[in-house]
Amino acid sequence: MNRDFIAKYWYAYIYEQLENQTNDVEFLLSILQKHTDGSSQKILEVACGGGRICIPLAQAGHTVTGFDADEHMLLRCYRRMKGMSNITCYTANALTSDWGTGFDVVVLGGNFLINIETGETGMDYAQAQQVVIHKAAFALKNGGHLFLDFDLHYDPARIFNRSGESSYFNGTDDIGTYGRTVSYGSVYDPVTRICTGTRHWEIKANNGESFIAFSEQWHKHIPSQAQVYGWLSEAGLTIERSYKNYTDEPIHEPLDESMHRATIWARKD
Ligand SMILES: C[S@@+](CC[C@H](N)C(=O)[O-])C[C@H]1O[C@@H](n2cnc3c(N)ncnc32)[C@H](O)[C@@H]1O
């Protein structure tokens, strides 16, 4: 039994089923409608996963390119894009690959900024976040726009200092694998802004065999508003609009207590 395949296949399926609690896709489509000239845009979605965002963009008539490092996520995307001629997807690592150039819009959605896997690149996490923003700017044509959608917390310690067991995804996939993700809490360091935690997935395959997958200690850098705005500015991106928690209200500087999700529409000068 290929445990790695079974676990990753399960996760890609469950992610697609359960990661639909926000209206981020509708929000992006409405921003495109309001703030471009209404013509079909040439769009790059970085870390497109199973196609939750890039498929609706293609269905709306845009010419879309997507890539992701996870082949299991991409398999779902390939299935959904069958028969569509205006979308291309491929496997690549965002930190080490060439993203191409000349795009009207680059999408860094689905909280990718806080979920970058640095893996074998060994890159410092904050540096990886900065690199991703710089690469987005490079891939845009002059006058093109970055759509950046990520968690921006007023008080990260309140969110990330957690103890005790919790599970954010559980369920059974279409080949009968049951699984649940298990986290054992996390700790946020306000000086380095690094959050560290442990997690694994408990998997029961359709032949009844149970095993633990992807047991790991993870870490991520939780950027401040000033860091993100600084990276955008250094990369030659000017914030034209910002949206707080998927509303028309702009993001305040400094942040206020009710802030949790930031959406930024920034122009390459
Ligand atoms: C939270 S999911 C978002 C997927 C999709 N954008 C969505 O919103 O449904 C994060 C995705 O980032 C991908 N990813 C993480 N690090 C990556 C990297 N260094 N290069 C390419 N893809 C990466 C993962 O494989 C995963 O599909």
Ligand as a Chemical Component Dictionary entry (heavy atoms), coordinates in Angstrom:
data_LIG
# 
_chem_comp.id                   LIG 
_chem_comp.type                 NON-POLYMER 
_chem_comp.pdbx_formal_charge   0 
_chem_comp.three_letter_code    LIG 
# 
loop_
_chem_comp_atom.comp_id 
_chem_comp_atom.atom_id 
_chem_comp_atom.alt_atom_id 
_chem_comp_atom.type_symbol 
_chem_comp_atom.charge 
_chem_comp_atom.model_Cartn_x 
_chem_comp_atom.model_Cartn_y 
_chem_comp_atom.model_Cartn_z 
_chem_comp_atom.pdbx_ordinal 
LIG C1  C1  C 0  -3.821 26.842 1.305  1  
LIG S1  S1  S 1  -3.550 25.988 -0.228 2  
LIG C2  C2  C 0  -4.281 27.121 -1.380 3  
LIG C3  C3  C 0  -4.634 26.440 -2.687 4  
LIG C4  C4  C 0  -5.491 27.319 -3.617 5  
LIG N1  N1  N 0  -4.820 28.555 -3.959 6  
LIG C5  C5  C 0  -6.814 27.616 -2.928 7  
LIG O1  O1  O 0  -7.001 28.732 -2.434 8  
LIG O2  O2  O -1 -7.648 26.709 -2.886 9  
LIG C6  C6  C 0  -1.873 26.319 -0.383 10 
LIG C7  C7  C 0  -1.260 25.703 -1.628 11 
LIG O3  O3  O 0  0.062  26.192 -1.720 12 
LIG C8  C8  C 0  0.851  25.178 -2.296 13 
LIG N2  N2  N 0  2.248  25.506 -2.005 14 
LIG C9  C9  C 0  2.805  25.685 -0.786 15 
LIG N3  N3  N 0  4.095  26.002 -0.920 16 
LIG C10 C10 C 0  4.355  26.039 -2.247 17 
LIG C11 C11 C 0  5.510  26.333 -3.003 18 
LIG N4  N4  N 0  6.672  26.630 -2.407 19 
LIG N5  N5  N 0  5.421  26.310 -4.355 20 
LIG C12 C12 C 0  4.240  26.016 -4.962 21 
LIG N6  N6  N 0  3.115  25.710 -4.299 22 
LIG C13 C13 C 0  3.165  25.729 -2.953 23 
LIG C14 C14 C 0  0.340  23.909 -1.638 24 
LIG O4  O4  O 0  0.706  22.763 -2.370 25 
LIG C15 C15 C 0  -1.160 24.180 -1.613 26 
LIG O5  O5  O 0  -1.793 23.673 -2.757 27 
# 
loop_
_chem_comp_bond.comp_id 
_chem_comp_bond.atom_id_1 
_chem_comp_bond.atom_id_2 
_chem_comp_bond.value_order 
_chem_comp_bond.pdbx_ordinal 
LIG C1  S1  SING 1  
LIG S1  C2  SING 2  
LIG S1  C6  SING 3  
LIG C2  C3  SING 4  
LIG C3  C4  SING 5  
LIG C4  N1  SING 6  
LIG C4  C5  SING 7  
LIG C5  O1  DOUB 8  
LIG C5  O2  SING 9  
LIG C6  C7  SING 10 
LIG C7  O3  SING 11 
LIG C7  C15 SING 12 
LIG O3  C8  SING 13 
LIG C8  N2  SING 14 
LIG C8  C14 SING 15 
LIG N2  C9  SING 16 
LIG N2  C13 SING 17 
LIG C9  N3  DOUB 18 
LIG N3  C10 SING 19 
LIG C10 C11 SING 20 
LIG C10 C13 DOUB 21 
LIG C11 N4  SING 22 
LIG C11 N5  DOUB 23 
LIG N5  C12 SING 24 
LIG C12 N6  DOUB 25 
LIG N6  C13 SING 26 
LIG C14 O4  SING 27 
LIG C14 C15 SING 28 
LIG C15 O5  SING 29 
# 
